[in-house]
Amino acid sequence: MAWFQLLANGDATDPNDYNQVTSPGCSGANHICAIQTSPDVNNKPVFTTSLRNEMITALNTNSSSTNVQLRTNP
């Protein structure tokens, strides 16, 4: 598993809008900041059904989770 941080104003559902990072720098709520998942062969995040559900739950509750970190600004 690896952390992938979403580019500023990126599309949270587009793997190409993420960069792999050692440790995400995220604070706040309301917007996806980073996700933790397995990388594909191109070092882009793999979106599983459970990760998508965790992303939705994090956004609905304004609360980061094990594999989803939120931030205040998009």
Phi, psi and omega in degrees: 000147181220158175267140176231124180261134180287135176296151177305131181061021179282166176272115185297344180259003181255111181303333181286350179265015179240147171241139177288135181227158177288313180214122182289145175255090186232143172207145179107202182211182174089329183226146175295134177247311183207154177229152177246120182199178177282144176277151173273188183294341178260013182062036174249154184292143174265123180266104175272166177299318181293324177293317177301317178296320178294323177296316179297315180297317179300317179292320181292331182257358184052043184219127176295159180224189183304317186247005182225122176250139181252163175217165183283316183263144179291000000 
